[in-house]
Amino acid sequence: MLNEAILSAAVQCGITGAGLVLAVYALVIPISRKMLTYRAKILRKQMQYFEKQRKNLTPEATKEEFKRLQRRADFIKETKTFPRYLSIGVAFAFSAYLLLAIFAYATLRDPIYFAYEYDMVILFLFVVANFSFLAVGLLTIFDISTTMQKDYERIKKRLEQD
């Protein structure tokens, strides 16, 4: 079993890490429109270049030319979708930090540490609070990522019309 100092540090690390993930995500929100606009512009340029390259392709084209065209098509396919790291990635990191804190604290439940009658109440409240924080954080992350996905689709449509 890990000692109390390590488990306490893991609890602190988990809670601090979860807060840091949310703080970084909150910093992304104000710049998300610029970020997504830039991504949409890159997508548009790559699609134009792809079409130009595809039209210039002849039956006598080399294997390397086909590979270049395929790599560009793969890049376009990846860029067309909303960046997964802004939803699934952030949610995973946030969840991992909180689960670290919860499991580290749960490991401290050894009877040696529960000498006082209110220790179980404190443990219960800590776990409930962390799971609540987990739920609120995940819902916030998915709500923000959905909003940014919609913004990204509007930006792409607006750029296509220009």
Secondary structure, DSSP 8 states (H G I E B T S, - for coil): ---HHHHHHHHHHHHHHHHHHHHHHHHHHHHHHHHHHHHHHHHHHHHHHHHHHHHT--TT--HHHHHHHHHHHHHHHHHHS--GGGTHHHHHHHHHHHHHHHHHHHHTT-GGG--STTHHHHHHHHHHHHHHHHHHHHHHHHHHHHHHHHHHHHHHHHHHH-
